[in-house]
Amino acid sequence: VQLQAFGGGLVQAGGSLRLSCAASGSFFSINAVAWYRQAPGKQREWVATITKNGLTNYAASLKGRFTISRDNAKNTGYLHMNNLKPEDTAVYYCKLTPDGSWGQGTLVTVSS
């Protein structure tokens, strides 16, 4: 499965973005979709996961501002980010599990 993450960009603090993770192939619906992020000079960290059945889980520090979703008909996962803060600046990656495929990452920059 090939993944393409997109939707990043420059946004002011307090703004919103929706990231997309588009998958090729026919196995998207049987995989969980996870989002990770890596800020400059920091290790990659897990953000959220949505299972094949739609169950969601979030990093505690982000719950309430970020929402993960999926559209199996479009082979696409989403990360809705609200009330963005400068510390959310990072490259955001998506991953399918158990497939193991990673998207190439999309940069989110939040200005103060």
Secondary structure, 3 states (H helix, E strand, C coil): CCEEEECCEEEECCCCEEEEEEECCCCHHHCEEEEEEECCCCCCEEEEEECCCCCEEECCCCECCEEEEEEHHHCEEEEEECCCCHHHCEEEEEEEECCCCECCCEEEEEEC
